[in-house]
Amino acid sequence: MFKEEAEVIDKKDGKLKIKFSKRIMCSGCSFNFLCPSLEEEIFISDNPDYNLKAGDKLEISIEDKKALWAGFLLFFMPAVIFIFTLLVFKDSGGPKSFLLGILTVSGYYFLIKQALRKIKPDLNFKILRKI
């Protein structure tokens, strides 16, 4: 389970608008530009047990399963796509197949970014405690 600190910005209709304060789990990732959790502010479900209001600090977490899925999409699939492209175009020559592989992986990342913007994936943030 990945933990992160956040601050409650606003509370409306059972939703909390939060802003990450440290970004511990994403700061070391070179692909953090693809992650919707790095937006300035996001909405999560409120937990009435904590009686939260604007200005409160929280410790929240994301499921390991979601982090593994993100790793699969961001690291494993592009490697497979790159190798597949190299194999398909191997008769075209080394530099050409390499460039086509790079272009194909770039297209993949572009499509992933566009898909994330449209579907706004639910990362299932869970409030662990009020700090």
N, C-alpha and C positions, 0 to 999 in steps of 0.2 A: 504494500500500500504506500503510495506516494503522498507526502504531507506538504502542505503549503500554508502560508499565513496570508490572510486577507482582511480587508476592512469593509464593514457594511457602509454603503453610500446612501442607500435609500431602501425603504420597505413599502411594498404596495401589492395588494391583492394576493397575499400568500407567497410572494416572491421577494427575494433579497437581491438588490443590486450591489455587487461586491467588486472590489478592486484589489488585485494582488499587490502585496507590499514588498515581497522579497523575490518571488519567482525562483525558489530553490530548485524545484525539480526540472525546470526548463532552461535555466541559465547556462548550463553546460552543453546544451544540444545545439548543433549547428543548423538544424532544421526547424528551429523554434518559430520561424516566420510562417510556417504552414499551420501551426497549432492555434486553434481558436481560443485556447485558454490564455493566450498572451494578449488578447485584446485589452484595452484599458479597463473596461468594465463589462461584467457578464451578469446574467441573472441565474439564480439557483433557487430551489424550493426552500421555503422558510421552515424552521424547526421550532414549533411553539414551546418546546421544553426549555429553551434558552432565553426567551423573552428578549429578543434582539431589537436594537434600534440603531439609527444612523450613528456612526462613529465607533461602534463596538468592533473589537478585533477578534478574529476567529482563526481556528486551525481547522483546515478542511483537507479532505483526501480525495483521491481518485482511485478507482479499482485497478488492481494489477492487470486484470483482463483487458481493460481499455488501453492501458499503456502498452501491453504486448501487441494488441491489434494495431496501434499506431506505429509501433516499431516494425511490424510486418509490412504495413503499407509504405512506410517511408524508407526502409532499408532493404528488406528481402526482395520485394517485388521489383524495385528498380534494378537490382543486381540480376535477377532472372531475365528481365526484359532486355538488359544490356547484353547479356551472354547470348540470348536467343537471337538478337539482332546481329551480333557478330557472326554467329553460325549461319544465319540465313544469307548474309552478304559476304561470306568469306572468299568467294570466287571473284569479288569485285576488287580485291586488293586490301592490304592492311589499313592504310590511312583512310580510305573511303568507308570501309566497314566500321572503323572506329568512330569516324565522324557521324555516320548514320546511327550508331549506337548512342552516342552522346545526344544527338537530336531527338531520338526516340525517347530517351529517359527524360529529357527536358520537357517534351510534350506530355509525358506521363505526369510529371510534377505540376505542370500547368493545369491539366485536367483535374488532378486531385485538389488543387487550390480552388478551382472554380466549383467543384462539387461541394467542398466544405463551406463555401460561401452560401450556396443555395440551400443545402439541407440543414445547416446549423446543428451538428451532431450533439446529442445529449451525452455529456461526459460523466454524468452521475456523480457530481460532487457530493460528498457527505460531510456534514458538520461534525467534527470530532469534539471540539470544546470551545468555550468562550475564553479568550485570553484576558 
